Amino acid sequence: MKTFLKYLGAILVLIGAICLVCYHWLPENWLLVTSLVLEVIGIIGFIVTNRYVE
């Protein structure tokens, strides 16, 4: 479980990047908002979990 928790932030960043790729074919504003939220939460989550989880 700790291994998954350690990489959860990176997974969220990758999902956000996939949303940006989908925006190329389906230009909807909700995709941009979703990717922004996932990227920010993923980066913050990655920093926090790698600092406190070993």
ABEGO torsion letter per residue (X at the ends): XAAAAAAAAAAAAAAAAAAAAAAAABBBAAAAAAAAAAAAAAAAAAAAAAAABX
